[in-house]
Amino acid sequence: MELEVTTIPKRAEPLISRTLLWFMIAMMFANIGGNMYGALLPLYLKELGASVGQIGLFFTLSQIIPLALQILGGWVSDTLGRLRSVALGSVAGNLTFVGYLLAPTWHFVLIGEAFSAMTRSLIGPSFSAFIAEQSSEQNRAKVFGLTDALFMIVGVVGPPLGGWLADAYGFRAMLAVAWAFYAVATVMRVQMARNARKNGEAHPQKLSFSGLRQNLGTMFGLLASGGLITWVLITDGVRDIAFALSGNLMPLYLESIGGMTYQQIGWLGSVFGVCMMLVNVPAGWLADKKGERIGIVLGFLLEALAMALFVNTQGFWGYAITWALFGIGVGMMSPAYNSLISKAVPEKVRGTAFGLFSTSLGLVSLPSPWIGAQMWERMSPRVPFLVTGAAALVSIVPAWAKFKTPGKGSEEKVNSEQ
């Protein structure tokens, strides 16, 4: 008599693991605090006595420190582990708020920016690398889309909360509340790093110059090859230069020309966050099914349209439509770009890759905030935004021509060749 053997189907693994979920919750607490003041920082500098030109100079100077630290931060992430790198960055992040709160003039806010640069350098490369390692290649863009959607909760909550607090109680009270959110995130991140070490989830190596040199050699080889990574750097570099021209001037334009209050500017940030959050998941699905370049091209097109509308509209609802277009555009691009980069580089240098991209883009866009401020003062407040829109439109051509998605199994092939 034969016995029937019944097989129990394997339970599908969730797209987001428990570890990744806690990682994202900590990220949300930290970045609610960051989004509370991020869009209003130029106005804080103005309140502390800075002119438009000086604000442009401030953001140019604030980019210098990350240039020295981003690659090192990515290397630390690859060597010590993602969670340990994030925990170290969080400790430095608390000093950012000390610098902001105690600044008597706009010049002293640069001290807070220095600590903020240290934080971003340690956390930024680890963020995308950790998400990539918590996903399969087939679902990579979906996971990036889902985590981006979760992350954008901070863009819905943070800006209007920060704008309301700044309007009602002043900038320093708002910064104190933002610091409280960040402190909660720091506790969570430090605990996650400790658990990773106890449970063997992290395998730290010794920091050494030879290790850094090896990682950089691998990355520079990929960048100089003329392939996908080279073109990602070029197109994203053009976009970064263009948006650095105008990004920090947007709050000033909204207040001085658009007549928006701090709270209304905060609500615009929330509109951006909601639209980006709604688009992230379907954008990740689209990238996995049809290829990353479709979402990237659509993102460039929507950003160009948003910039054209921005300088030709008025009133809160006109700007709200503009911010919605920005949110949809960035939401289309973000999971696609992250997925593309993570597939095109070996796993062992992902942190270095994301750090190197940030450094390279920051280097070429270093003078852009100052140049944008000069355009505002010497030509017209509209000019920096029109240049940004034109650059996004031009980037469509190389993105469509060169961003060919690596085939399935490409990640394993790249890794085996190193």
Residue pairs with C-beta under 8 A, 6 or more apart in sequence:
15 135
15 139
15 142
15 143
15 146
16 24
16 134
16 143
16 146
16 147
17 134
19 134
19 192
19 201
20 130
20 131
20 134
20 143
20 147
22 188
22 192
23 83
23 86
23 130
23 192
24 147
24 150
24 151
25 188
26 185
26 188
26 189
26 192
27 127
27 151
27 154
27 185
28 150
28 151
28 153
28 154
28 185
29 181
29 182
29 184
29 185
29 188
30 90
30 93
30 181
30 182
30 185
30 186
30 189
31 151
31 154
31 158
32 153
32 154
32 157
32 158
32 161
32 178
32 181
33 97
33 158
33 177
33 178
33 179
33 180
33 181
33 182
33 185
34 154
34 158
34 178
34 182
35 154
35 155
35 157
35 158
35 159
35 162
35 269
35 273
36 158
36 159
36 161
36 162
36 165
36 174
36 175
36 177
36 178
36 181
37 44
37 100
37 162
37 171
37 174
37 175
37 178
38 158
38 159
39 159
39 162
39 163
39 250
39 251
39 265
39 266
39 268
39 269
40 162
40 163
40 166
40 171
40 174
40 251
40 262
40 265
40 266
41 109
41 248
41 251
42 55
42 59
42 248
42 249
42 251
42 252
43 166
43 251
43 252
43 255
43 262
43 265
44 100
44 109
44 171
45 54
45 55
45 58
45 106
45 109
46 55
46 252
47 171
48 103
48 104
48 105
48 106
48 109
49 105
49 106
50 58
50 106
52 249
52 252
52 373
52 376
52 377
53 370
53 373
53 374
53 377
54 106
55 106
55 248
55 249
55 252
55 369
55 373
56 248
56 249
56 369
56 370
56 371
56 372
56 373
56 374
56 376
57 369
57 370
57 373
58 106
58 109
58 110
58 113
58 369
59 244
59 248
59 369
59 370
60 366
60 367
60 368
60 369
60 370
61 110
62 110
62 113
62 116
62 117
63 244
63 362
63 365
63 366
63 369
64 366
65 113
65 114
65 117
65 118
66 117
66 120
66 121
66 358
66 359
66 362
67 359
67 362
67 363
67 366
69 117
69 118
69 121
69 122
70 120
70 121
70 124
70 125
70 355
70 356
70 358
70 359
70 362
71 216
71 352
71 355
71 356
71 359
72 121
72 212
72 355
73 85
73 89
73 120
73 121
73 122
73 123
73 124
73 125
73 126
73 351
73 355
74 125
74 129
74 215
74 351
74 352
74 353
74 354
74 355
74 356
75 207
75 211
75 212
75 215
75 216
75 351
75 352
75 355
76 85
76 88
76 122
76 207
76 351
77 85
77 122
77 125
77 126
77 129
77 351
77 352
77 355
78 129
78 215
78 348
78 349
78 350
78 351
78 352
79 204
79 205
79 206
79 207
79 211
80 88
80 202
80 204
80 205
80 207
81 193
81 196
81 202
81 203
81 204
82 126
82 129
82 130
82 133
82 202
82 351
83 126
83 130
83 189
83 192
83 193
83 196
83 201
83 202
84 193
84 196
84 197
84 202
84 204
85 122
85 123
85 125
85 126
85 351
86 122
86 123
86 126
86 127
86 130
86 189
86 192
86 193
87 186
87 189
87 190
87 192
87 193
88 122
89 118
89 119
89 120
89 121
89 122
89 123
89 126
90 119
90 123
90 182
90 185
90 186
90 189
90 190
91 186
91 190
92 115
92 118
92 119
92 122
93 115
93 116
93 119
93 123
93 182
93 186
94 179
94 182
94 183
94 186
95 112
95 115
96 112
96 113
96 115
96 116
96 119
97 112
97 175
97 176
97 178
97 179
97 182
98 112
98 115
99 108
99 109
99 111
99 112
99 113
99 114
99 115
100 109
100 112
100 175
101 172
101 175
101 176
101 179
102 108
103 109
103 111
103 112
121 355
121 358
124 354
124 355
124 358
125 350
125 351
125 352
125 353
125 354
125 355
125 358
126 351
127 354
128 144
128 338
128 341
128 342
128 350
128 354
129 342
129 350
129 351
129 353
129 354
131 143
131 144
131 147
131 338
132 140
132 144
132 338
132 342
132 347
132 350
133 347
133 350
134 143
135 142
135 143
135 144
137 343
137 408
137 409
137 410
137 411
137 412
138 288
138 408
139 288
140 288
140 339
140 342
140 343
141 283
141 284
141 285
141 286
141 287
141 288
141 292
141 335
141 336
141 338
141 339
142 281
142 284
142 285
142 288
142 335
143 284
144 284
144 334
144 335
144 338
144 339
145 280
145 281
145 282
145 283
145 284
145 285
145 287
145 334
145 335
146 280
146 281
146 284
148 276
148 277
148 280
148 284
148 331
148 334
148 335
149 276
149 277
149 278
149 280
149 281
152 273
152 274
152 276
152 277
152 280
152 331
153 273
153 277
154 273
155 269
155 270
155 272
155 273
155 274
155 276
155 277
156 270
156 273
156 274
156 277
157 270
157 273
158 269
158 273
159 265
159 266
159 267
159 268
159 269
159 270
159 272
159 273
160 263
160 266
160 267
160 269
160 270
161 177
161 266
162 174
162 178
162 266
163 261
163 262
163 263
163 264
163 265
163 266
163 267
163 269
164 263
164 266
165 173
165 174
165 177
166 173
166 174
166 262
166 263
166 266
167 261
167 262
167 263
193 202
195 201
196 202
197 204
205 211
215 348
215 349
215 352
216 352
216 356
218 346
218 349
218 352
218 418
219 345
219 349
219 352
219 353
219 356
222 229
222 230
222 344
222 345
222 353
223 229
223 230
223 233
223 356
223 360
224 230
227 344
228 340
228 344
228 402
228 403
228 404
228 406
229 341
229 344
229 345
231 398
231 399
231 402
231 403
232 337
232 340
232 341
232 344
232 357
232 403
233 357
233 360
233 361
234 398
235 395
235 398
235 399
235 402
235 403
236 337
236 357
236 361
237 360
237 361
237 364
237 365
238 391
238 394
238 395
239 300
239 303
239 391
239 392
239 395
240 361
240 362
240 364
240 365
241 364
241 365
241 368
241 391
242 368
242 387
242 388
242 390
242 391
242 392
243 388
244 365
244 368
244 369
244 372
245 368
245 369
245 371
245 372
245 375
245 384
245 387
245 388
246 307
246 372
246 384
246 385
246 387
246 388
247 369
248 369
248 372
249 372
249 373
249 376
249 381
249 384
249 385
250 310
250 385
251 265
253 381
253 385
254 260
254 264
254 265
254 268
254 319
255 261
255 262
255 265
256 381
257 381
258 314
258 319
260 268
260 316
260 319
264 316
267 316
267 320
268 316
268 319
268 320
268 323
269 323
271 320
271 323
271 324
271 327
272 323
272 324
272 326
272 327
272 330
273 327
274 327
275 323
275 324
275 325
275 326
275 327
275 328
275 331
276 327
276 328
276 330
276 331
276 334
277 327
277 331
278 331
279 327
279 328
279 331
279 332
280 331
280 334
280 335
283 295
283 331
283 332
283 333
283 334
283 335
283 336
284 335
284 336
284 339
286 294
286 295
286 336
287 294
287 295
287 335
287 336
287 339
288 339
291 403
291 404
291 405
292 336
292 337
292 339
292 340
292 403
292 405
293 336
293 399
293 400
293 403
293 404
293 405
294 336
295 332
295 333
295 335
295 336
296 332
296 333
296 336
296 337
296 340
296 399
296 403
297 396
297 399
297 400
298 329
298 332
299 329
299 330
299 331
299 332
299 333
299 336
300 329
300 333
300 392
300 393
300 395
300 396
300 399
301 329
301 392
301 393
301 396
302 325
302 326
302 328
302 329
302 332
303 325
303 326
303 329
303 330
303 389
303 392
304 389
304 390
304 392
304 393
305 325
305 389
306 322
306 323
306 325
306 326
306 329
306 389
307 385
307 386
307 388
307 389
307 392
308 386
308 389
309 318
309 321
309 322
309 325
310 319
310 322
310 385
311 382
311 385
311 386
313 319
313 321
313 322
340 403
340 405
341 353
341 354
341 357
342 350
342 411
343 405
343 406
343 410
343 411
344 406
344 410
344 414
345 353
345 414
346 414
346 415
346 418
347 411
347 415
348 415
348 418
372 384
375 383
375 384
375 387
376 383
376 384
406 414
